[in-house]
Amino acid sequence: MWFGLQREGRSSFGHDGGDSGVATVCFFDPCADVGVVALANGNWRPVRGDYAPYLIMDRLFDAAPGLG
């Protein structure tokens, strides 16, 4: 199911998911016209109080030209 997400002052929509040993995120920021996809071999375990795939997604958005 696609859903909206507010993180780091950014509004995006997308999807996350996974299976045993896999975690994925795919989100799009329509205001910036930028999307990110992160696929990882791992589970949705908390890292510093947040989930690692979301932390990776935040860094990818920050690295996008014009957003960082």
Buried (B, 14 or more C-beta within 10 A) or exposed (E): EEEEBEBEEBEBBBBBEBEEEBBBBBBBBEEBEBBBEBEBEEBBEEEEEEBBBBBBBBEBBEEBEEEE
